[in-house]
Amino acid sequence: MRFAAVFFAAGFLAAVFLAAGLRFAAVFFAAGFLAAVFLAAGLRFAAVFFAAGFLAAVFFAAGLRFAAVFFLATAIFFTSFTSAAVSLAIS
C-alpha cells in the first residue's frame, strides 16, 4: 500500500498548499505525484512528460513564456518520438 500512502500524502500537501493560496506548490506536488506513479509503473516517458509539464508551468508562471513553450514542445516531441520508436521496434 505504499502507493496509496504516497497518494494521500501528496494529495494532502497539494490541498494544503492550494488552500494557502500557493497554487504552484500544489501543482508541483500533483505533478510530482503523477510522475512518481508513472515512473513506478515503468512508464518513464509519462514521468518525463509530467516533469517537463511542471517545469513549463513554473516558467510560464514566472513570465518566461518562451521557456515554457520550449519545455512543452520538447516533452511532446520526446514522448511522441519515443513512442513511435517503441512501436516500430515491437512490430
C-alpha positions as a printed Julia matrix, in Angstrom:
91×3 Matrix{Float64}:
  0.0    0.0     0.0
  3.0    2.28   -0.44
  1.48   3.98   -3.47
 -1.73   4.64   -1.55
  0.32   6.25    1.23
  2.21   8.39   -1.25
 -1.07   9.3    -2.94
 -2.68  10.51    0.29
  0.45  12.35    1.42
  0.85  14.14   -1.92
 -2.87  14.88   -2.12
 -2.87  16.29    1.4
  0.15  18.51    0.74
 -1.35  19.7    -2.54
 -4.62  20.52   -0.78
 -2.81  22.4     1.99
 -0.78  24.49   -0.43
 -3.82  25.15   -2.58
 -5.8   26.29    0.46
 -2.92  28.56    1.44
 -3.05  30.2    -1.96
  0.15  28.54   -3.13
 -1.22  27.18   -6.38
  2.16  26.48   -7.92
  3.25  24.41   -4.93
  0.01  22.44   -5.24
  0.68  21.88   -8.94
  4.22  20.83   -8.06
  3.06  18.14   -5.66
  0.33  16.94   -8.0
  2.7   16.72  -10.98
  5.41  15.14   -8.85
  2.97  12.53   -7.6
  1.81  11.66  -11.11
  5.41  11.45  -12.31
  6.27   9.13   -9.41
  3.28   6.9   -10.14
  4.11   6.61  -13.83
  7.77   6.0   -13.06
  6.86   3.27  -10.57
  4.63   1.68  -13.19
  7.54   1.57  -15.61
  6.17   4.41  -17.72
  9.31   6.52  -17.74
  8.21   8.62  -20.69
  4.99   9.64  -18.96
  7.03  10.6   -15.9
  9.31  12.74  -18.05
  6.26  14.33  -19.66
  4.76  15.32  -16.3
  8.11  16.61  -15.02
  8.53  18.73  -18.15
  4.95  19.92  -17.81
  5.69  21.06  -14.27
  8.77  22.96  -15.4
  6.75  24.55  -18.19
  4.11  25.64  -15.68
  6.76  27.15  -13.43
  8.4   29.08  -16.25
  5.05  30.25  -17.58
  4.05  31.47  -14.12
  7.33  33.32  -13.85
  6.59  35.12  -17.09
  9.07  33.09  -19.09
  6.65  32.05  -21.81
  9.31  31.07  -24.32
 10.95  28.72  -21.84
  7.53  27.21  -21.08
  6.82  26.63  -24.76
 10.29  25.13  -25.17
  9.79  22.63  -22.36
  6.33  21.64  -23.55
  7.48  21.2   -27.14
 10.48  19.18  -26.01
  8.32  16.92  -23.85
  5.77  16.35  -26.59
  8.46  15.67  -29.2
 10.35  13.33  -26.88
  7.31  11.3   -25.89
  5.91  11.04  -29.41
  9.29  10.2   -30.95
  9.98   7.55  -28.34
  6.5    6.05  -28.65
  6.97   5.8   -32.4
 10.37   4.14  -31.94
  8.95   1.64  -29.45
  6.02   0.82  -31.73
  8.4    0.31  -34.64
 10.66  -1.92  -32.56
  7.72  -4.05  -31.4
  6.35  -4.52  -34.89
